[in-house]
Amino acid sequence: MMSTCDGDKVIHPIVVIKVDGVECRALVDSGASSKLLDSLGKKPTEVKYKKVEMLMASTTTRMEIHNSTISSRSGDYELEVDLIKVNKGTLLEVENPQYKELIESYSHLKGVKMDDYDTKPYLP
């Protein structure tokens, strides 16, 4: 479980699996809720722009919050939840570090050679 900056609790869909015989936990993120929201034609109850930290970078992205109710098939259990829809395309790109300019700006990088001098502002 993790707290958001609002103090709300977030429960992540995590399953226990074995990888090469080692038991660990894996975050399940199939994108299914996003597809479901599109299929249902649900409109967001709130839209936020939030900073998302990733392994190699961070980005600010649009997040749609949809109030929903999940229930068991038998109907004996029901839970109010917020489904969050994030533009995953934004999460799959990082800001271009502009290697050429970095190498030219810092003397300790003199002699470093990079094969990637792409000039696009964001890289996939």
OpenMM code with the backbone's topology and positions (N, CA, C; nanometers):
from openmm import Vec3, app, unit

residues = "MET MET SER THR CYS ASP GLY ASP LYS VAL ILE HIS PRO ILE VAL VAL ILE LYS VAL ASP GLY VAL GLU CYS ARG ALA LEU VAL ASP SER GLY ALA SER SER LYS LEU LEU ASP SER LEU GLY LYS LYS PRO THR GLU VAL LYS TYR LYS LYS VAL GLU MET LEU MET ALA SER THR THR THR ARG MET GLU ILE HIS ASN SER THR ILE SER SER ARG SER GLY ASP TYR GLU LEU GLU VAL ASP LEU ILE LYS VAL ASN LYS GLY THR LEU LEU GLU VAL GLU ASN PRO GLN TYR LYS GLU LEU ILE GLU SER TYR SER HIS LEU LYS GLY VAL LYS MET ASP ASP TYR ASP THR LYS PRO TYR LEU PRO".split()
positions = [
    Vec3(0.0844, -0.1165, 0.0000),
    Vec3(0.0000, 0.0000, 0.0000),
    Vec3(0.0891, 0.1230, 0.0000),
    Vec3(0.0396, 0.2308, -0.0574),
    Vec3(0.1193, 0.3516, -0.0714),
    Vec3(0.0286, 0.4713, -0.0498),
    Vec3(0.0796, 0.5793, 0.0050),
    Vec3(0.0012, 0.7003, 0.0221),
    Vec3(0.0283, 0.7959, -0.0913),
    Vec3(-0.0746, 0.8671, -0.1329),
    Vec3(-0.0575, 0.9713, -0.2330),
    Vec3(-0.0271, 1.1002, -0.1606),
    Vec3(0.0049, 1.2045, -0.2361),
    Vec3(0.0356, 1.3323, -0.1723),
    Vec3(-0.0894, 1.3922, -0.1078),
    Vec3(-0.2092, 1.3433, -0.1471),
    Vec3(-0.3333, 1.3919, -0.0869),
    Vec3(-0.3616, 1.3228, 0.0460),
    Vec3(-0.2830, 1.2202, 0.0795),
    Vec3(-0.3085, 1.1430, 0.1994),
    Vec3(-0.4011, 1.0258, 0.1748),
    Vec3(-0.4541, 1.0114, 0.0524),
    Vec3(-0.5397, 0.8981, 0.0188),
    Vec3(-0.4549, 0.7731, 0.0085),
    Vec3(-0.5148, 0.6600, 0.0416),
    Vec3(-0.4453, 0.5319, 0.0294),
    Vec3(-0.4685, 0.4756, -0.1096),
    Vec3(-0.3675, 0.4122, -0.1632),
    Vec3(-0.3758, 0.3475, -0.2936),
    Vec3(-0.3414, 0.2008, -0.2738),
    Vec3(-0.4259, 0.1128, -0.3225),
    Vec3(-0.3954, -0.0296, -0.3179),
    Vec3(-0.3592, -0.0717, -0.4588),
    Vec3(-0.2371, -0.1177, -0.4759),
    Vec3(-0.1900, -0.1583, -0.6080),
    Vec3(-0.2227, -0.3053, -0.6326),
    Vec3(-0.2582, -0.3406, -0.7575),
    Vec3(-0.2850, -0.4816, -0.7893),
    Vec3(-0.1535, -0.5589, -0.7978),
    Vec3(-0.1225, -0.6317, -0.6926),
    Vec3(0.0050, -0.7034, -0.6831),
    Vec3(-0.0233, -0.8521, -0.6627),
    Vec3(0.0502, -0.9345, -0.7342),
    Vec3(0.0381, -1.0794, -0.7188),
    Vec3(0.1737, -1.1357, -0.6782),
    Vec3(0.1701, -1.2460, -0.6039),
    Vec3(0.2934, -1.3140, -0.5653),
    Vec3(0.3232, -1.4184, -0.6726),
    Vec3(0.4435, -1.4119, -0.7284),
    Vec3(0.4848, -1.5043, -0.8342),
    Vec3(0.6252, -1.5553, -0.8037),
    Vec3(0.6678, -1.6520, -0.8817),
    Vec3(0.8060, -1.6978, -0.8731),
    Vec3(0.8741, -1.6663, -1.0054),
    Vec3(0.9920, -1.6079, -0.9963),
    Vec3(1.0747, -1.5805, -1.1136),
    Vec3(1.2018, -1.6616, -1.0961),
    Vec3(1.2225, -1.7558, -1.1850),
    Vec3(1.3375, -1.8462, -1.1740),
    Vec3(1.3473, -1.9073, -1.0345),
    Vec3(1.2317, -1.9439, -0.9789),
    Vec3(1.2281, -2.0089, -0.8488),
    Vec3(1.2307, -1.9156, -0.7295),
    Vec3(1.2458, -1.7848, -0.7518),
    Vec3(1.2506, -1.6879, -0.6427),
    Vec3(1.1128, -1.6240, -0.6280),
    Vec3(1.0543, -1.6349, -0.5080),
    Vec3(0.9234, -1.5763, -0.4833),
    Vec3(0.9356, -1.4248, -0.4730),
    Vec3(0.8496, -1.3541, -0.5456),
    Vec3(0.8510, -1.2075, -0.5426),
    Vec3(0.7111, -1.1559, -0.5730),
    Vec3(0.6952, -1.0269, -0.5676),
    Vec3(0.5671, -0.9641, -0.5971),
    Vec3(0.5784, -0.8884, -0.7284),
    Vec3(0.4700, -0.8948, -0.8070),
    Vec3(0.4681, -0.8263, -0.9361),
    Vec3(0.3452, -0.7367, -0.9434),
    Vec3(0.3657, -0.6158, -0.9915),
    Vec3(0.2559, -0.5215, -1.0115),
    Vec3(0.1826, -0.5581, -1.1398),
    Vec3(0.0521, -0.5762, -1.1302),
    Vec3(-0.0298, -0.6091, -1.2468),
    Vec3(-0.0830, -0.4784, -1.3042),
    Vec3(-0.0453, -0.4488, -1.4261),
    Vec3(-0.0923, -0.3269, -1.4915),
    Vec3(-0.1196, -0.3596, -1.6371),
    Vec3(-0.2364, -0.4106, -1.6626),
    Vec3(-0.2697, -0.4553, -1.7979),
    Vec3(-0.3255, -0.3444, -1.8854),
    Vec3(-0.3632, -0.2327, -1.8246),
    Vec3(-0.4292, -0.1281, -1.9012),
    Vec3(-0.5767, -0.1579, -1.9217),
    Vec3(-0.6255, -0.2643, -1.8601),
    Vec3(-0.7636, -0.3070, -1.8800),
    Vec3(-0.8641, -0.2031, -1.8320),
    Vec3(-0.8352, -0.1341, -1.7209),
    Vec3(-0.9319, -0.0357, -1.6718),
    Vec3(-0.9452, 0.0801, -1.7690),
    Vec3(-0.8376, 0.1179, -1.8346),
    Vec3(-0.8431, 0.2241, -1.9347),
    Vec3(-0.9329, 0.1842, -2.0509),
    Vec3(-0.9142, 0.0631, -2.0998),
    Vec3(-0.9961, 0.0117, -2.2096),
    Vec3(-1.1421, 0.0013, -2.1670),
    Vec3(-1.1657, -0.0446, -2.0450),
    Vec3(-1.3019, -0.0565, -1.9934),
    Vec3(-1.3691, 0.0802, -1.9871),
    Vec3(-1.2976, 0.1804, -1.9357),
    Vec3(-1.3544, 0.3147, -1.9266),
    Vec3(-1.3901, 0.3678, -2.0646),
    Vec3(-1.3049, 0.3417, -2.1634),
    Vec3(-1.3356, 0.3824, -2.3006),
    Vec3(-1.4611, 0.3118, -2.3500),
    Vec3(-1.4712, 0.1819, -2.3240),
    Vec3(-1.5860, 0.1025, -2.3694),
    Vec3(-1.7160, 0.1475, -2.3038),
    Vec3(-1.7091, 0.1828, -2.1754),
    Vec3(-1.8284, 0.2259, -2.1031),
    Vec3(-1.8667, 0.3702, -2.1339),
    Vec3(-1.7746, 0.4445, -2.1927),
    Vec3(-1.8014, 0.5856, -2.2221),
    Vec3(-1.8093, 0.6708, -2.0964),
    Vec3(-1.7452, 0.6248, -1.9894),
    Vec3(-1.7483, 0.6999, -1.8630),
    Vec3(-1.6693, 0.8299, -1.8756),
    Vec3(-1.7254, 0.9337, -1.8190),
    Vec3(-1.6568, 1.0624, -1.8134),
    Vec3(-1.5864, 1.0726, -1.6782),
    Vec3(-1.4692, 1.1335, -1.6752),
    Vec3(-1.3973, 1.1437, -1.5472),
    Vec3(-1.4708, 1.2339, -1.4487),
    Vec3(-1.4626, 1.1990, -1.3209),
    Vec3(-1.5191, 1.2847, -1.2169),
    Vec3(-1.4191, 1.3931, -1.1777),
    Vec3(-1.2924, 1.3704, -1.2136),
    Vec3(-1.1871, 1.4671, -1.1824),
    Vec3(-1.0698, 1.4443, -1.2772),
    Vec3(-1.0005, 1.5527, -1.3118),
    Vec3(-0.8797, 1.5434, -1.3938),
    Vec3(-0.7680, 1.6144, -1.3184),
    Vec3(-0.6534, 1.5460, -1.3046),
    Vec3(-0.5377, 1.6042, -1.2357),
    Vec3(-0.4161, 1.5938, -1.3261),
    Vec3(-0.3240, 1.6837, -1.3052),
    Vec3(-0.1932, 1.6716, -1.3683),
    Vec3(-0.0962, 1.6411, -1.2559),
    Vec3(-0.0262, 1.5298, -1.2700),
    Vec3(0.0573, 1.4829, -1.1611),
    Vec3(0.1935, 1.4395, -1.2111),
    Vec3(0.2924, 1.4598, -1.1266),
    Vec3(0.4275, 1.4150, -1.1584),
    Vec3(0.4356, 1.2651, -1.1325),
    Vec3(0.4848, 1.1911, -1.2300),
    Vec3(0.4983, 1.0467, -1.2194),
    Vec3(0.6463, 1.0129, -1.2265),
    Vec3(0.6955, 0.9438, -1.1251),
    Vec3(0.8359, 0.9026, -1.1211),
    Vec3(0.8493, 0.7673, -1.1887),
    Vec3(0.9447, 0.7566, -1.2787),
    Vec3(0.9723, 0.6309, -1.3462),
    Vec3(1.1163, 0.5925, -1.3169),
    Vec3(1.1591, 0.4820, -1.3698),
    Vec3(1.2937, 0.4325, -1.3424),
    Vec3(1.4013, 0.5318, -1.3849),
    Vec3(1.3921, 0.5848, -1.5057),
    Vec3(1.4983, 0.6691, -1.5600),
    Vec3(1.4633, 0.8173, -1.5659),
    Vec3(1.3397, 0.8526, -1.5371),
    Vec3(1.2990, 0.9921, -1.5524),
    Vec3(1.1702, 1.0163, -1.4753),
    Vec3(1.1262, 1.1396, -1.4768),
    Vec3(0.9947, 1.1723, -1.4233),
    Vec3(0.9254, 1.2614, -1.5246),
    Vec3(0.7935, 1.2582, -1.5222),
    Vec3(0.7170, 1.3380, -1.6165),
    Vec3(0.5874, 1.3811, -1.5507),
    Vec3(0.5285, 1.4878, -1.5999),
    Vec3(0.3977, 1.5305, -1.5534),
    Vec3(0.2969, 1.4856, -1.6572),
    Vec3(0.1939, 1.4172, -1.6128),
    Vec3(0.0967, 1.3625, -1.7061),
    Vec3(-0.0453, 1.3865, -1.6576),
    Vec3(-0.1378, 1.3790, -1.7503),
    Vec3(-0.2803, 1.3971, -1.7217),
    Vec3(-0.3362, 1.2663, -1.6667),
    Vec3(-0.4071, 1.2777, -1.5548),
    Vec3(-0.4696, 1.1601, -1.4935),
    Vec3(-0.6186, 1.1870, -1.4798),
    Vec3(-0.6985, 1.0966, -1.5338),
    Vec3(-0.8434, 1.1054, -1.5198),
    Vec3(-0.8855, 1.0129, -1.4063),
    Vec3(-0.9638, 1.0659, -1.3129),
    Vec3(-1.0147, 0.9845, -1.2032),
    Vec3(-1.1625, 0.9580, -1.2297),
    Vec3(-1.1999, 0.8304, -1.2246),
    Vec3(-1.3375, 0.7878, -1.2489),
    Vec3(-1.3883, 0.7155, -1.1251),
    Vec3(-1.4934, 0.7708, -1.0600),
    Vec3(-1.5552, 0.7008, -0.9476),
    Vec3(-1.6321, 0.5816, -1.0023),
    Vec3(-1.6093, 0.4662, -0.9443),
    Vec3(-1.6738, 0.3437, -0.9912),
    Vec3(-1.7051, 0.2538, -0.8726),
    Vec3(-1.7861, 0.1546, -0.8987),
    Vec3(-1.8178, 0.0535, -0.7985),
    Vec3(-1.7814, -0.0822, -0.8553),
    Vec3(-1.7001, -0.1557, -0.7811),
    Vec3(-1.6721, -0.2929, -0.8229),
    Vec3(-1.7489, -0.3846, -0.7290),
    Vec3(-1.7916, -0.4977, -0.7816),
    Vec3(-1.8670, -0.5915, -0.6989),
    Vec3(-1.8349, -0.7335, -0.7414),
    Vec3(-1.8640, -0.8257, -0.6506),
    Vec3(-1.8453, -0.9667, -0.6837),
    Vec3(-1.9548, -1.0082, -0.7810),
    Vec3(-1.9305, -1.1135, -0.8535),
    Vec3(-2.0303, -1.1628, -0.9483),
    Vec3(-2.1581, -1.2034, -0.8765),
    Vec3(-2.1449, -1.2532, -0.7551),
    Vec3(-2.2628, -1.2970, -0.6793),
    Vec3(-2.3387, -1.1793, -0.6189),
    Vec3(-2.2740, -1.0626, -0.6136),
    Vec3(-2.3391, -0.9438, -0.5591),
    Vec3(-2.3292, -0.9312, -0.4080),
    Vec3(-2.2565, -1.0210, -0.3415),
    Vec3(-2.2474, -1.0140, -0.1954),
    Vec3(-2.1320, -0.9264, -0.1467),
    Vec3(-2.0598, -0.8660, -0.2382),
    Vec3(-1.9493, -0.7774, -0.2005),
    Vec3(-1.9461, -0.6604, -0.2975),
    Vec3(-1.9269, -0.5409, -0.2432),
    Vec3(-1.9237, -0.4209, -0.3267),
    Vec3(-1.8232, -0.3229, -0.2666),
    Vec3(-1.7507, -0.2514, -0.3526),
    Vec3(-1.6498, -0.1574, -0.3058),
    Vec3(-1.6452, -0.0370, -0.3989),
    Vec3(-1.6506, 0.0816, -0.3397),
    Vec3(-1.6360, 0.2056, -0.4162),
    Vec3(-1.4871, 0.2278, -0.4421),
    Vec3(-1.4500, 0.2508, -0.5677),
    Vec3(-1.3096, 0.2700, -0.6035),
    Vec3(-1.2948, 0.3868, -0.6995),
    Vec3(-1.1749, 0.4374, -0.7079),
    Vec3(-1.1391, 0.5354, -0.8100),
    Vec3(-1.0529, 0.4641, -0.9122),
    Vec3(-1.0969, 0.4629, -1.0371),
    Vec3(-1.0146, 0.4103, -1.1455),
    Vec3(-0.9385, 0.5276, -1.2041),
    Vec3(-0.8097, 0.5104, -1.2258),
    Vec3(-0.7262, 0.6191, -1.2766),
    Vec3(-0.6792, 0.5838, -1.4163),
    Vec3(-0.7075, 0.6736, -1.5086),
    Vec3(-0.6673, 0.6545, -1.6480),
    Vec3(-0.5517, 0.7501, -1.6774),
    Vec3(-0.4412, 0.6927, -1.7224),
    Vec3(-0.3211, 0.7705, -1.7524),
    Vec3(-0.2839, 0.7466, -1.8976),
    Vec3(-0.2437, 0.8519, -1.9660),
    Vec3(-0.1954, 0.8373, -2.1030),
    Vec3(-0.0610, 0.7664, -2.0968),
    Vec3(-0.0618, 0.6368, -2.1267),
    Vec3(0.0621, 0.5589, -2.1157),
    Vec3(0.1678, 0.6036, -2.2152),
    Vec3(0.1256, 0.6618, -2.3263),
    Vec3(0.2234, 0.7113, -2.4226),
    Vec3(0.3193, 0.8089, -2.3578),
    Vec3(0.2655, 0.8922, -2.2693),
    Vec3(0.3485, 0.9881, -2.1972),
    Vec3(0.4492, 0.9171, -2.1088),
    Vec3(0.4105, 0.8034, -2.0535),
    Vec3(0.4991, 0.7311, -1.9626),
    Vec3(0.6045, 0.6506, -2.0359),
    Vec3(0.5873, 0.6341, -2.1663),
    Vec3(0.6813, 0.5539, -2.2436),
    Vec3(0.7869, 0.6381, -2.3135),
    Vec3(0.7901, 0.7656, -2.2824),
    Vec3(0.8932, 0.8507, -2.3413),
    Vec3(0.9608, 0.9312, -2.2316),
    Vec3(1.0842, 0.9694, -2.2579),
    Vec3(1.1600, 1.0485, -2.1614),
    Vec3(1.2127, 1.1736, -2.2298),
    Vec3(1.2368, 1.2740, -2.1487),
    Vec3(1.2919, 1.3979, -2.2015),
    Vec3(1.4313, 1.3708, -2.2577),
    Vec3(1.4590, 1.4261, -2.3737),
    Vec3(1.5883, 1.4066, -2.4389),
    Vec3(1.6975, 1.4769, -2.3576),
    Vec3(1.7999, 1.4042, -2.3138),
    Vec3(1.9064, 1.4666, -2.2350),
    Vec3(2.0018, 1.5531, -2.3175),
    Vec3(1.9868, 1.5514, -2.4505),
    Vec3(2.0723, 1.6312, -2.5399),
    Vec3(2.2199, 1.6043, -2.5089),
    Vec3(2.2612, 1.4827, -2.5382),
    Vec3(2.3965, 1.4377, -2.5045),
    Vec3(2.5056, 1.5293, -2.5585),
    Vec3(2.4910, 1.5748, -2.6816),
    Vec3(2.5954, 1.6587, -2.7420),
    Vec3(2.6202, 1.7831, -2.6567),
    Vec3(2.5113, 1.8512, -2.6182),
    Vec3(2.5249, 1.9718, -2.5361),
    Vec3(2.5829, 1.9394, -2.3980),
    Vec3(2.5420, 1.8273, -2.3404),
    Vec3(2.5957, 1.7878, -2.2098),
    Vec3(2.7464, 1.7648, -2.2167),
    Vec3(2.7885, 1.6921, -2.3181),
    Vec3(2.9315, 1.6614, -2.3334),
    Vec3(3.0119, 1.7890, -2.3538),
    Vec3(2.9565, 1.8828, -2.4308),
    Vec3(3.0264, 2.0095, -2.4548),
    Vec3(3.0270, 2.0984, -2.3310),
    Vec3(2.9271, 2.0847, -2.2442),
    Vec3(2.9135, 2.1724, -2.1272),
    Vec3(2.9992, 2.1307, -2.0083),
    Vec3(3.0350, 2.0039, -1.9990),
    Vec3(3.1066, 1.9549, -1.8816),
    Vec3(3.2418, 1.8982, -1.9220),
    Vec3(3.3475, 1.9607, -1.8717),
    Vec3(3.4833, 1.9226, -1.9108),
    Vec3(3.5171, 1.7778, -1.8742),
    Vec3(3.4615, 1.7272, -1.7660),
    Vec3(3.4930, 1.5892, -1.7266),
    Vec3(3.4331, 1.4861, -1.8229),
    Vec3(3.3470, 1.5300, -1.9126),
    Vec3(3.2906, 1.4388, -2.0132),
    Vec3(3.3683, 1.4426, -2.1447),
    Vec3(3.4766, 1.5218, -2.1484),
    Vec3(3.5574, 1.5317, -2.2697),
    Vec3(3.6050, 1.3923, -2.3103),
    Vec3(3.5878, 1.3602, -2.4357),
    Vec3(3.6279, 1.2300, -2.4866),
    Vec3(3.5153, 1.1272, -2.4882),
    Vec3(3.4038, 1.1585, -2.4210),
    Vec3(3.2897, 1.0661, -2.4229),
    Vec3(3.2264, 1.0706, -2.5611),
    Vec3(3.1992, 0.9554, -2.6164),
    Vec3(3.1365, 0.9466, -2.7479),
    Vec3(3.0013, 0.8790, -2.7320),
    Vec3(2.9003, 0.9386, -2.7914),
    Vec3(2.7650, 0.8825, -2.7872),
    Vec3(2.7208, 0.8528, -2.9295),
    Vec3(2.6447, 0.7466, -2.9450),
    Vec3(2.5894, 0.7130, -3.0759),
    Vec3(2.4533, 0.7775, -3.0977),
    Vec3(2.3973, 0.8373, -2.9948),
    Vec3(2.2615, 0.8912, -3.0017),
    Vec3(2.2637, 1.0433, -2.9891),
    Vec3(2.2530, 1.1096, -3.1024),
    Vec3(2.2470, 1.2559, -3.1014),
    Vec3(2.1126, 1.3029, -3.1544),
    Vec3(2.0080, 1.2290, -3.1235),
    Vec3(1.8727, 1.2638, -3.1652),
    Vec3(1.8374, 1.4004, -3.1081),
    Vec3(1.7699, 1.4838, -3.1859),
    Vec3(1.7377, 1.6193, -3.1416),
    Vec3(1.5917, 1.6368, -3.1011),
    Vec3(1.5108, 1.5306, -3.1133),
    Vec3(1.3704, 1.5424, -3.0722),
    Vec3(1.3648, 1.5769, -2.9233),
    Vec3(1.2648, 1.6551, -2.8802),
    Vec3(1.2567, 1.6916, -2.7387),
    Vec3(1.2296, 1.5727, -2.6462),
    Vec3(1.1604, 1.4711, -2.6981),
    Vec3(1.1306, 1.3515, -2.6184),
    Vec3(1.1693, 1.2277, -2.6967),
    Vec3(1.2177, 1.1276, -2.6251),
    Vec3(1.2621, 1.0037, -2.6887),
    Vec3(1.1757, 0.8871, -2.6417),
    Vec3(1.1456, 0.7944, -2.7326),
    Vec3(1.0657, 0.6779, -2.6933),
    Vec3(1.1481, 0.5792, -2.6117),
] * unit.nanometer
topology = app.Topology()
chain = topology.addChain("A")
for resn in residues:
    res = topology.addResidue(resn, chain)
    for name in ("N", "CA", "C"):
        topology.addAtom(name, app.Element.getBySymbol(name[0]), res)
